[in-house]
């Protein structure tokens, strides 16, 4: 995964798709995704990100270091990630956030570690 998943490029630019993409961004900001991760996942600029944080009442102070998840939570994150392999990676991250309630950066770290551990497995 290399730290941040790649979202799929959609040729479907209908109002319904744009609304769904907008809701994904709002959900990610509510999940307290940091600006560098949001920029990489969505291409969002800092001004728009800060404005959304204010609108959603998400404080920059809430977005800091994270405690690593327990082994049990890591397994839950990995299981949720694999279970949702048919959807866009950004949605998979939110599914992991919803199931484990850890910051997206912690979830990304778990996924990176698990993928690295399984990379050498035949």
Secondary structure, DSSP 8 states (H G I E B T S, - for coil): -TTS------S---HHHHHHHHHHHHHHHHTT--HHHHHHHH---HHHHHHHHHHTT--GGGSS------HHHHHHHHHHHHHTTTS-HHHHHHHHHHHH---HHHHHHHHHHHHHHHHT--
